[in-house]
């Protein structure tokens, strides 16, 4: 066990800064022709708790309901980033 003063502890905590935690991604928009499976990206822009962003590779996408491909309009596909 190492004993430190409150001032030393405060200085140490201040030097570590605020942790950067991923909180989400920026939306991804993809266009496609009617009846065609869209090419989904492998990279997403990750947003962190401090407001910064980075490009991150390694997205797995949930399967697309094929009935949605034959209709005009928009739909959502959920993806997961692998860390």
C-alpha positions as CSV (number, residue, x, y, z in Angstrom):
1,X,0.0,0.0,0.0
2,X,1.3,3.5,-0.9
3,X,0.0,6.4,1.0
4,X,-0.5,9.7,-0.8
5,X,-1.8,13.1,0.2
6,X,-5.1,14.4,-1.2
7,X,-3.1,16.9,-3.2
8,X,-1.0,14.2,-4.7
9,X,-4.1,12.1,-5.5
10,X,-5.8,15.2,-7.1
11,X,-2.7,15.8,-9.3
12,X,-2.6,12.2,-10.4
13,X,-6.3,12.1,-11.3
14,X,-6.0,15.4,-13.2
15,X,-3.0,14.0,-15.2
16,X,-5.0,11.0,-16.3
17,X,-7.7,13.1,-17.9
18,X,-11.3,12.2,-18.8
19,X,-11.7,8.6,-20.1
20,X,-12.6,8.4,-23.8
21,X,-15.6,6.0,-24.1
22,X,-17.3,5.1,-27.4
23,X,-20.9,6.3,-27.2
24,X,-22.1,5.6,-30.8
25,X,-21.4,6.0,-34.5
26,X,-22.3,8.6,-37.1
27,X,-25.2,7.3,-39.3
28,X,-24.2,5.5,-42.5
29,X,-26.3,6.1,-45.7
30,X,-26.1,3.7,-48.7
31,X,-28.0,4.0,-52.0
32,X,-28.8,1.0,-54.1
33,X,-30.9,0.1,-57.2
34,X,-34.3,-1.6,-56.6
35,X,-33.9,-5.3,-56.1
36,X,-30.1,-5.1,-55.5
37,X,-28.4,-6.0,-52.3
38,X,-26.6,-2.9,-51.0
39,X,-22.8,-2.9,-50.5
40,X,-22.5,-2.1,-46.8
41,X,-19.4,-0.3,-45.6
42,X,-16.7,-2.0,-43.5
43,X,-15.7,1.3,-41.8
44,X,-17.7,3.5,-39.5
45,X,-17.0,6.8,-37.7
46,X,-17.1,6.1,-34.0
47,X,-18.1,9.0,-31.7
48,X,-16.5,9.2,-28.2
49,X,-17.7,10.7,-24.9
50,X,-15.4,13.7,-25.3
51,X,-16.9,14.5,-28.8
52,X,-14.0,13.2,-30.8
53,X,-14.4,10.7,-33.7
54,X,-12.2,8.1,-35.3
55,X,-12.6,5.8,-38.3
56,X,-13.0,2.2,-37.2
57,X,-12.8,-1.0,-39.3
58,X,-14.6,-4.2,-38.5
59,X,-18.3,-3.9,-38.8
60,X,-20.6,-6.9,-39.0
61,X,-24.1,-6.3,-40.4
62,X,-27.2,-8.1,-39.5
63,X,-28.9,-9.9,-42.4
64,X,-31.2,-7.8,-44.6
65,X,-34.8,-8.9,-45.0
66,X,-34.8,-9.6,-48.8
67,X,-38.5,-8.5,-49.1
68,X,-37.2,-4.9,-48.4
69,X,-35.0,-5.0,-51.5
70,X,-38.0,-5.2,-53.9
71,X,-39.7,-2.0,-52.5
72,X,-38.8,1.6,-53.0
73,X,-38.0,3.6,-49.8
74,X,-35.6,3.4,-47.0
75,X,-34.9,0.8,-44.3
76,X,-32.5,0.4,-41.5
77,X,-29.9,-2.3,-41.1
78,X,-28.2,-2.8,-37.7
79,X,-24.4,-3.2,-37.6
80,X,-22.0,-4.0,-34.8
81,X,-18.4,-2.8,-34.4
82,X,-15.9,-5.4,-33.4
83,X,-13.2,-4.1,-31.0
